[in-house]
Amino acid sequence: MALRTIVLEGDDILNKKCRPVEKFDGRLEQMMDDLVETLAATENGVGLAAPQVGILRRFVVINVGEGPIELVNPTIIAQEGEQEAVEGCLSCPGEYGVTKRPMSVTVQAQDRKGNTFTVSGEGLLARALCHELDHLDGILFKQRTVRMVDPEEEQEGAAEE
């Protein structure tokens, strides 16, 4: 496993749509391990998408405090309700904004071996799922904000996805 450098806003890779993962092999497992390790090494990070470490493939890792969730080729298949909350992004350090996201989502994905499964989440997990899947389509959270939040008024508990 290795720590990867997180790509920062301004790098074109963050604006590109990722390609699906087609090979479920040792290389994918290594990249997934690197993503898990890199996310664990961040402060306040709850999610990390492959393009944020320079890989244009459709996989993400999310950890809202209950261990990492690995999603390969994820797609939102259901969503309900609405929530407004402050978000940040590991690719936009020190910047936060209020976003509107679904209150709950269900995502269909594959694991690192290619097995299909679904995961559902509410609140923070739903926000993290939406945020990370946006990265796979070249969308940064700032494109979803209702308004940016001044550092002086940054709300306690804002997670960086």
Secondary structure as a PSIPRED ss2 file (coil, helix, strand):
# PSIPRED VFORMAT (PSIPRED V4.0)

   1 M C   1.000  0.000  0.000
   2 A C   1.000  0.000  0.000
   3 L C   1.000  0.000  0.000
   4 R C   1.000  0.000  0.000
   5 T C   1.000  0.000  0.000
   6 I C   1.000  0.000  0.000
   7 V C   1.000  0.000  0.000
   8 L C   1.000  0.000  0.000
   9 E C   1.000  0.000  0.000
  10 G C   1.000  0.000  0.000
  11 D C   1.000  0.000  0.000
  12 D H   0.000  1.000  0.000
  13 I H   0.000  1.000  0.000
  14 L H   0.000  1.000  0.000
  15 N H   0.000  1.000  0.000
  16 K C   1.000  0.000  0.000
  17 K C   1.000  0.000  0.000
  18 C C   1.000  0.000  0.000
  19 R E   0.000  0.000  1.000
  20 P C   1.000  0.000  0.000
  21 V C   1.000  0.000  0.000
  22 E C   1.000  0.000  0.000
  23 K C   1.000  0.000  0.000
  24 F C   1.000  0.000  0.000
  25 D C   1.000  0.000  0.000
  26 G H   0.000  1.000  0.000
  27 R H   0.000  1.000  0.000
  28 L H   0.000  1.000  0.000
  29 E H   0.000  1.000  0.000
  30 Q H   0.000  1.000  0.000
  31 M H   0.000  1.000  0.000
  32 M H   0.000  1.000  0.000
  33 D H   0.000  1.000  0.000
  34 D H   0.000  1.000  0.000
  35 L H   0.000  1.000  0.000
  36 V H   0.000  1.000  0.000
  37 E H   0.000  1.000  0.000
  38 T H   0.000  1.000  0.000
  39 L H   0.000  1.000  0.000
  40 A H   0.000  1.000  0.000
  41 A C   1.000  0.000  0.000
  42 T C   1.000  0.000  0.000
  43 E C   1.000  0.000  0.000
  44 N C   1.000  0.000  0.000
  45 G E   0.000  0.000  1.000
  46 V C   1.000  0.000  0.000
  47 G E   0.000  0.000  1.000
  48 L E   0.000  0.000  1.000
  49 A E   0.000  0.000  1.000
  50 A H   0.000  1.000  0.000
  51 P H   0.000  1.000  0.000
  52 Q H   0.000  1.000  0.000
  53 V H   0.000  1.000  0.000
  54 G C   1.000  0.000  0.000
  55 I C   1.000  0.000  0.000
  56 L C   1.000  0.000  0.000
  57 R E   0.000  0.000  1.000
  58 R C   1.000  0.000  0.000
  59 F E   0.000  0.000  1.000
  60 V E   0.000  0.000  1.000
  61 V E   0.000  0.000  1.000
  62 I E   0.000  0.000  1.000
  63 N C   1.000  0.000  0.000
  64 V C   1.000  0.000  0.000
  65 G C   1.000  0.000  0.000
  66 E C   1.000  0.000  0.000
  67 G C   1.000  0.000  0.000
  68 P C   1.000  0.000  0.000
  69 I E   0.000  0.000  1.000
  70 E E   0.000  0.000  1.000
  71 L E   0.000  0.000  1.000
  72 V E   0.000  0.000  1.000
  73 N E   0.000  0.000  1.000
  74 P E   0.000  0.000  1.000
  75 T E   0.000  0.000  1.000
  76 I E   0.000  0.000  1.000
  77 I E   0.000  0.000  1.000
  78 A E   0.000  0.000  1.000
  79 Q E   0.000  0.000  1.000
  80 E E   0.000  0.000  1.000
  81 G C   1.000  0.000  0.000
  82 E C   1.000  0.000  0.000
  83 Q E   0.000  0.000  1.000
  84 E E   0.000  0.000  1.000
  85 A E   0.000  0.000  1.000
  86 V E   0.000  0.000  1.000
  87 E E   0.000  0.000  1.000
  88 G E   0.000  0.000  1.000
  89 C C   1.000  0.000  0.000
  90 L C   1.000  0.000  0.000
  91 S C   1.000  0.000  0.000
  92 C C   1.000  0.000  0.000
  93 P C   1.000  0.000  0.000
  94 G C   1.000  0.000  0.000
  95 E C   1.000  0.000  0.000
  96 Y E   0.000  0.000  1.000
  97 G E   0.000  0.000  1.000
  98 V E   0.000  0.000  1.000
  99 T E   0.000  0.000  1.000
 100 K E   0.000  0.000  1.000
 101 R E   0.000  0.000  1.000
 102 P C   1.000  0.000  0.000
 103 M C   1.000  0.000  0.000
 104 S E   0.000  0.000  1.000
 105 V E   0.000  0.000  1.000
 106 T E   0.000  0.000  1.000
 107 V E   0.000  0.000  1.000
 108 Q E   0.000  0.000  1.000
 109 A E   0.000  0.000  1.000
 110 Q E   0.000  0.000  1.000
 111 D C   1.000  0.000  0.000
 112 R C   1.000  0.000  0.000
 113 K C   1.000  0.000  0.000
 114 G C   1.000  0.000  0.000
 115 N C   1.000  0.000  0.000
 116 T E   0.000  0.000  1.000
 117 F E   0.000  0.000  1.000
 118 T E   0.000  0.000  1.000
 119 V E   0.000  0.000  1.000
 120 S E   0.000  0.000  1.000
 121 G E   0.000  0.000  1.000
 122 E E   0.000  0.000  1.000
 123 G C   1.000  0.000  0.000
 124 L H   0.000  1.000  0.000
 125 L H   0.000  1.000  0.000
 126 A H   0.000  1.000  0.000
 127 R H   0.000  1.000  0.000
 128 A H   0.000  1.000  0.000
 129 L H   0.000  1.000  0.000
 130 C H   0.000  1.000  0.000
 131 H H   0.000  1.000  0.000
 132 E H   0.000  1.000  0.000
 133 L H   0.000  1.000  0.000
 134 D H   0.000  1.000  0.000
 135 H H   0.000  1.000  0.000
 136 L H   0.000  1.000  0.000
 137 D C   1.000  0.000  0.000
 138 G C   1.000  0.000  0.000
 139 I C   1.000  0.000  0.000
 140 L C   1.000  0.000  0.000
 141 F H   0.000  1.000  0.000
 142 K H   0.000  1.000  0.000
 143 Q H   0.000  1.000  0.000
 144 R H   0.000  1.000  0.000
 145 T E   0.000  0.000  1.000
 146 V E   0.000  0.000  1.000
 147 R E   0.000  0.000  1.000
 148 M E   0.000  0.000  1.000
 149 V E   0.000  0.000  1.000
 150 D C   1.000  0.000  0.000
 151 P H   0.000  1.000  0.000
 152 E H   0.000  1.000  0.000
 153 E H   0.000  1.000  0.000
 154 E C   1.000  0.000  0.000
 155 Q C   1.000  0.000  0.000
 156 E C   1.000  0.000  0.000
 157 G C   1.000  0.000  0.000
 158 A C   1.000  0.000  0.000
 159 A E   0.000  0.000  1.000
 160 E E   0.000  0.000  1.000
 161 E C   1.000  0.000  0.000
